Amino acid sequence: MTADPSAWALPPVTPLAALGTLGEQIATNNGQSSEVTRLSGHGTGPDLLFKRYKKPLDDTDALRLDRLVAFGRSDAAGGRPAREVLLSRTSWPVARITDATSATVGCLIPMAPEGFRSPGGGFREIDTLARPDRRMARDGTPPPTPAQRTAACRCLVGIAAALEQRRLVYSDWNYANAFWNPSDYSVYLIDMDGCAQNTGADIYQPGWEDPRARPGMPADPSTDRYRVALLTARCLTGTRNLAEVLHTLDDPPPGVPPDVARLLLDMLWAADRETRPRTAALLAALNDGPVVRFAVTRAALPARPAAARSETTQPLQSALTRPAGLAKPTVPPPPMVPPVPPLDPRTKAWALVALLVAVALLVLLVAVKA
């Protein structure tokens, strides 16, 4: 179950007044919600939250939310594997909440388990995995091993595959909507009440735009495949820049399975968005299982960004910054000039005689001309 079993005793459509006094407010003006508040009654404990929308849902969206709630409450054998994944790894909606006018003003959702919290009290966003090891070490976070990065990506893609199996589009894949647990590298996804069947609103997030989507088109399974692949690739490689991600996958380093890298490239850079591989294929590759991969024509890769100056040049060194044991750079000595030997005394005498003779001849020449 997503939350305490008593939470499911609440009707799938629950009046706001039936919630009683609300507890601690834990978020405001976040995405589509105006506030997120803990529940304090009904024996649910602190694990259920009331998510109030910024504006009431229309009838179409209210029906969409009802279907999500019904799927979570169903005991049908069909869809059970996907349902178990979604109820255990996501904040699947428990009930739709209405006001006195029967307008849909929010929903009940479970709070992420405590294991996903950071020491500071907030939840540990998957954003931190999309950083290079040296950055994580500088921030005081032990860098994950390649196997641990793969484990987190496997859990993330497992959620995406469960959604795709039910033909549900999530759209809102980004750093802030997924949390990770450093004890087992599991992943928890939030804001599931926005899921839609087959197509849904394309939730804009800078840096997550589908490069092959037409302007104004809704999000669809191909949109999700691109964004899941981008989030997975960033967390797997610790690289954020899209062009750098693509080139890293094109020549994967140790720790990035080649089959996974090829599928991620197909999902990210297929020339035709409809040929992007399914997330189930990516999950199979992350599980080291057999992968059925169809030929995908990719677009040409963009130019690889230039490396930062600090990564390509050595800083100037002084006596203070030079590493210990490194000798001071030697300066080449000036070129050797042979010394001029002193003049011999007899040479000096003959030079004086020659000078006197030259003067006498000059005087005689002047007298003759006169």
C-alpha positions as CSV (number, residue, x, y, z in Angstrom):
1,M,0.0,0.0,0.0
2,T,1.1,3.6,-0.6
3,A,0.0,4.7,2.8
4,D,-1.5,3.4,6.0
5,P,-4.5,1.1,5.2
6,S,-6.8,3.4,7.0
7,A,-6.2,6.0,4.3
8,W,-8.0,3.8,1.8
9,A,-11.0,3.7,4.0
10,L,-11.7,7.3,3.0
11,P,-14.0,7.6,0.0
12,P,-12.4,8.0,-3.4
13,V,-14.1,11.3,-3.6
14,T,-13.8,13.0,-0.1
15,P,-15.2,16.4,0.9
16,L,-12.6,18.8,2.2
17,A,-14.7,19.3,5.4
18,A,-14.3,15.6,6.2
19,L,-10.5,16.0,6.6
20,G,-11.0,18.0,9.7
21,T,-8.2,20.2,11.0
22,L,-5.2,20.1,8.7
23,G,-1.7,19.8,10.1
24,E,1.7,21.3,9.2
25,Q,2.1,23.0,5.8
26,I,5.1,21.6,4.1
27,A,5.1,23.4,0.8
28,T,3.5,26.4,-0.9
29,N,3.2,27.5,-4.6
30,N,5.0,24.5,-5.9
31,G,4.1,23.6,-9.5
32,Q,0.4,23.0,-9.9
33,S,-0.3,23.3,-6.1
34,S,-0.9,26.3,-3.9
35,E,-0.1,24.3,-0.8
36,V,0.7,20.9,0.5
37,T,-0.4,20.1,4.1
38,R,-0.1,17.1,6.4
39,L,-3.3,15.4,7.6
40,S,-3.7,15.0,11.3
41,G,-6.8,12.8,11.7
42,H,-8.3,9.5,10.6
43,G,-5.5,7.5,12.0
44,T,-3.5,8.1,8.9
45,G,-0.5,9.6,10.8
46,P,1.9,12.0,9.1
47,D,2.2,10.0,5.9
48,L,-0.8,11.5,4.0
49,L,-0.8,14.9,2.5
50,F,-3.5,17.2,1.2
51,K,-2.4,18.8,-2.1
52,R,-4.5,21.9,-2.9
53,Y,-4.6,23.0,-6.5
54,K,-4.0,26.6,-7.5
55,K,-7.4,26.4,-9.3
56,P,-10.1,23.8,-9.3
57,L,-9.9,21.0,-11.9
58,D,-12.5,21.0,-14.8
59,D,-14.7,18.0,-15.3
60,T,-12.3,16.3,-17.7
61,D,-9.4,16.5,-15.3
62,A,-11.6,15.5,-12.4
63,L,-12.6,12.3,-14.3
64,R,-8.9,11.7,-15.2
65,L,-8.0,11.9,-11.5
66,D,-10.8,9.6,-10.5
67,R,-9.4,6.9,-12.9
68,L,-6.0,7.2,-11.3
69,V,-7.5,6.8,-7.8
70,A,-9.6,3.8,-9.0
71,F,-6.5,2.1,-10.5
72,G,-4.7,2.4,-7.1
73,R,-7.6,1.0,-5.2
74,S,-8.3,-1.9,-7.6
75,D,-7.7,-5.5,-6.7
76,A,-8.0,-6.7,-10.3
77,A,-5.3,-9.2,-11.4
78,G,-4.8,-7.2,-14.6
79,G,-2.2,-4.5,-14.2
80,R,-1.1,-5.9,-10.8
81,P,2.7,-5.8,-11.4
82,A,2.5,-2.2,-12.6
83,R,0.2,-1.2,-9.8
84,E,2.5,-2.7,-7.2
85,V,5.4,-0.7,-8.6
86,L,3.5,2.5,-8.7
87,L,1.9,2.1,-5.2
88,S,5.3,1.4,-3.6
89,R,7.6,3.8,-5.4
90,T,5.4,6.8,-6.2
91,S,3.0,9.2,-4.5
92,W,0.0,7.7,-6.2
93,P,-3.2,9.7,-5.4
94,V,-5.5,8.2,-2.8
95,A,-8.6,10.4,-3.1
96,R,-10.0,13.4,-5.0
97,I,-11.0,16.3,-2.6
98,T,-14.0,18.5,-3.3
99,D,-15.2,21.7,-1.7
100,A,-18.8,22.7,-0.7
101,T,-19.7,23.3,-4.4
102,S,-18.4,19.9,-5.4
103,A,-15.4,21.5,-7.3
104,T,-12.2,19.5,-7.3
105,V,-9.8,21.5,-5.1
106,G,-7.1,19.0,-4.5
107,C,-6.2,15.4,-3.8
108,L,-4.8,13.2,-1.1
109,I,-1.3,11.8,-1.7
110,P,1.2,9.8,0.4
111,M,4.4,11.4,1.6
112,A,7.7,10.0,0.6
113,P,9.2,7.6,3.1
114,E,11.8,8.9,5.6
115,G,14.7,7.1,3.9
116,F,14.5,9.6,1.1
117,R,15.2,12.6,3.4
118,S,18.6,14.3,3.5
119,P,20.3,15.1,6.8
120,G,19.0,18.7,6.5
121,G,15.4,17.5,6.7
122,G,14.4,18.0,3.0
123,F,14.1,15.2,0.5
124,R,17.2,14.2,-1.4
125,E,16.4,15.1,-5.0
126,I,17.8,12.9,-7.8
127,D,19.4,16.2,-9.0
128,T,22.4,15.3,-6.8
129,L,23.2,12.2,-8.9
130,A,23.4,14.3,-12.1
131,R,26.7,15.7,-10.9
132,P,30.3,14.4,-11.5
133,D,32.0,12.5,-8.7
134,R,34.4,15.4,-8.0
135,R,31.6,17.8,-7.5
136,M,29.8,15.5,-5.1
137,A,33.0,14.9,-3.1
138,R,33.5,18.7,-2.9
139,D,30.0,19.1,-1.5
140,G,30.6,16.4,1.1
141,T,28.5,13.6,-0.5
142,P,30.3,10.3,-1.0
143,P,30.4,9.7,-4.8
144,P,28.3,6.7,-5.8
145,T,30.0,3.7,-7.6
146,P,28.9,3.0,-11.2
147,A,26.9,0.0,-9.8
148,Q,25.1,2.3,-7.4
149,R,24.3,4.8,-10.2
150,T,23.0,1.9,-12.3
151,A,20.8,0.7,-9.4
152,A,19.2,4.2,-9.1
153,C,18.6,4.4,-12.8
154,R,17.1,0.9,-12.8
155,C,14.6,1.9,-10.2
156,L,13.7,5.1,-12.0
157,V,13.2,3.4,-15.4
158,G,11.2,0.6,-13.6
159,I,8.7,3.3,-12.6
160,A,8.6,4.7,-16.2
161,A,8.1,1.2,-17.6
162,A,5.1,0.6,-15.3
163,L,3.5,3.8,-16.4
164,E,4.1,3.0,-20.1
165,Q,2.7,-0.4,-19.6
166,R,-0.6,1.2,-18.5
167,R,-0.4,3.8,-21.4
168,L,0.0,6.6,-18.8
169,V,1.9,9.7,-19.7
170,Y,3.7,11.5,-16.8
171,S,5.4,14.4,-18.7
172,D,6.9,16.1,-15.7
173,W,10.2,14.2,-15.6
174,N,12.8,16.5,-14.0
175,Y,15.4,16.7,-11.2
176,A,13.0,17.9,-8.5
177,N,10.2,15.3,-8.9
178,A,12.3,12.2,-8.1
179,F,14.0,11.4,-4.8
180,W,16.7,8.8,-4.1
181,N,17.7,6.8,-1.0
182,P,21.5,6.4,-0.5
183,S,21.0,3.3,1.6
184,D,19.7,1.2,-1.4
185,Y,19.7,3.6,-4.3
186,S,15.9,3.3,-4.7
187,V,13.9,6.1,-6.3
188,Y,10.6,7.7,-5.4
189,L,8.5,9.7,-7.9
190,I,6.0,12.4,-6.8
191,D,3.2,14.5,-8.5
192,M,1.6,11.4,-10.0
193,D,-1.9,13.0,-9.9
194,G,-1.0,14.7,-13.2
195,C,-0.7,11.4,-15.2
196,A,-3.0,11.1,-18.2
197,Q,-4.0,8.3,-20.6
198,N,-2.2,8.3,-23.9
199,T,-1.6,12.0,-24.1
200,G,-1.5,14.9,-21.6
201,A,-0.3,18.4,-21.0
202,D,3.3,19.0,-21.9
203,I,4.6,20.4,-18.7
204,Y,7.4,22.8,-19.7
205,Q,10.7,22.6,-17.9
206,P,13.8,24.4,-19.2
207,G,16.4,21.9,-20.5
208,W,13.9,19.1,-20.9
209,E,12.2,20.0,-24.2
210,D,11.7,17.2,-26.7
211,P,13.8,18.3,-29.6
212,R,11.6,16.4,-32.1
213,A,8.2,17.6,-30.9
214,R,6.2,20.1,-32.8
215,P,5.4,23.3,-31.0
216,G,2.1,23.1,-29.1
217,M,1.7,19.3,-29.4
218,P,0.7,17.4,-26.2
219,A,3.0,15.1,-24.3
220,D,2.8,11.5,-25.4
221,P,4.7,8.2,-24.8
222,S,7.5,9.5,-27.1
223,T,7.8,12.6,-24.9
224,D,8.2,10.5,-21.8
225,R,10.8,8.2,-23.5
226,Y,12.9,11.2,-24.3
227,R,12.7,12.7,-20.8
228,V,13.2,9.4,-19.0
229,A,16.3,8.7,-21.2
230,L,17.7,12.2,-20.5
231,L,17.2,11.9,-16.7
232,T,18.7,8.4,-16.7
233,A,21.7,9.4,-18.8
234,R,22.4,12.4,-16.7
235,C,22.3,10.4,-13.5
236,L,24.2,7.5,-15.0
237,T,27.1,9.7,-16.3
238,G,27.0,12.5,-13.7
239,T,26.8,14.9,-16.7
240,R,24.2,17.6,-17.3
241,N,25.0,19.3,-20.6
242,L,23.0,17.5,-23.3
243,A,25.8,17.6,-26.0
244,E,28.3,16.3,-23.4
245,V,25.8,13.5,-22.4
246,L,25.4,12.4,-26.1
247,H,29.1,12.2,-26.7
248,T,29.7,10.4,-23.4
249,L,27.1,7.8,-24.4
250,D,28.7,7.6,-27.9
251,D,31.9,6.5,-26.3
252,P,30.8,5.2,-22.9
253,P,33.3,5.1,-20.1
254,P,33.8,2.1,-17.8
255,G,30.7,1.6,-15.7
256,V,28.2,2.6,-18.4
257,P,27.0,-0.7,-20.0
258,P,27.3,-0.4,-23.8
259,D,23.8,-1.8,-24.5
260,V,22.4,0.8,-22.1
261,A,24.4,3.6,-23.8
262,R,23.2,2.6,-27.3
263,L,19.5,2.5,-26.2
264,L,19.8,5.9,-24.4
265,L,21.3,7.4,-27.6
266,D,18.4,5.9,-29.6
267,M,15.8,7.4,-27.2
268,L,17.5,10.8,-27.1
269,W,18.7,11.3,-30.7
270,A,16.4,9.3,-33.0
271,A,15.7,11.3,-36.1
272,D,12.1,10.2,-35.9
273,R,10.6,10.5,-32.4
274,E,8.2,7.6,-33.1
275,T,11.1,5.2,-33.4
276,R,12.4,5.8,-29.9
277,P,12.7,2.5,-28.0
278,R,10.3,1.6,-25.2
279,T,11.3,2.1,-21.6
280,A,10.9,-1.7,-21.1
281,A,13.8,-2.3,-23.5
282,L,16.0,0.2,-21.5
283,L,14.9,-1.5,-18.2
284,A,15.9,-4.9,-19.7
285,A,19.4,-3.5,-20.6
286,L,19.8,-2.1,-17.1
287,N,18.9,-5.5,-15.7
288,D,21.5,-7.2,-17.9
289,G,18.8,-9.1,-19.6
290,P,18.3,-9.8,-23.3
291,V,17.6,-6.7,-25.4
292,V,15.7,-6.7,-28.6
293,R,17.0,-3.6,-30.4
294,F,15.6,-2.4,-33.7
295,A,17.6,-0.2,-36.1
296,V,17.1,3.5,-35.2
297,T,18.3,6.3,-37.5
298,R,19.9,9.0,-35.3
299,A,20.5,12.6,-36.2
300,A,24.0,13.9,-36.3
301,L,25.4,14.6,-32.8
302,P,25.9,18.3,-31.9
303,A,29.4,19.6,-31.4
304,R,31.0,18.6,-28.2
305,P,31.4,21.6,-25.8
306,A,34.9,22.8,-25.2
307,A,36.4,21.7,-21.9
308,A,36.5,24.2,-19.1
309,R,39.9,26.1,-18.9
310,S,40.5,24.6,-15.5
311,E,40.4,21.2,-17.0
312,T,42.8,21.9,-19.9
313,T,45.5,24.2,-18.5
314,Q,47.7,24.1,-15.4
315,P,47.4,27.1,-13.2
316,L,50.5,29.2,-12.5
317,Q,52.5,28.0,-9.6
318,S,54.4,30.0,-6.9
319,A,56.5,28.9,-3.9
320,L,53.1,28.8,-2.0
321,T,51.1,26.8,-4.6
322,R,53.9,24.6,-5.9
323,P,53.4,21.0,-4.7
324,A,55.9,19.9,-2.1
325,G,58.9,18.1,-3.5
326,L,58.7,19.8,-6.8
327,A,61.9,21.6,-7.6
328,K,61.9,25.3,-8.4
329,P,62.0,25.8,-12.2
330,T,65.6,26.3,-13.3
331,V,66.6,29.4,-15.3
332,P,69.1,28.7,-18.1
333,P,72.5,30.4,-17.5
334,P,73.5,33.3,-19.8
335,P,75.7,32.3,-22.8
336,M,79.4,32.1,-22.1
337,V,81.5,34.9,-23.7
338,P,85.3,34.2,-24.0
339,P,87.4,36.7,-22.0
340,V,89.6,39.2,-23.9
341,P,93.3,38.5,-23.1
342,P,95.4,41.5,-21.8
343,L,97.7,43.2,-24.4
344,D,101.5,42.4,-24.4
345,P,103.8,45.5,-23.4
346,R,105.7,45.2,-26.7
347,T,102.4,45.4,-28.6
348,K,101.6,48.6,-26.8
349,A,104.9,50.2,-27.9
350,W,104.6,49.3,-31.5
351,A,101.0,50.7,-31.5
352,L,102.4,54.0,-30.1
353,V,105.1,54.2,-32.9
354,A,102.5,53.5,-35.6
355,L,100.3,56.3,-34.2
356,L,103.2,58.8,-34.3
357,V,104.2,57.9,-37.9
358,A,100.6,58.4,-39.0
359,V,100.5,61.9,-37.4
360,A,103.9,62.9,-39.1
361,L,102.7,61.8,-42.5
362,L,99.5,63.8,-42.1
363,V,101.5,67.0,-41.2
364,L,103.9,66.5,-44.2
365,L,100.9,66.1,-46.6
366,V,99.3,69.3,-45.4
367,A,102.6,71.3,-45.8
368,V,103.2,70.1,-49.4
369,K,99.7,71.2,-50.4
370,A,100.3,74.6,-48.9
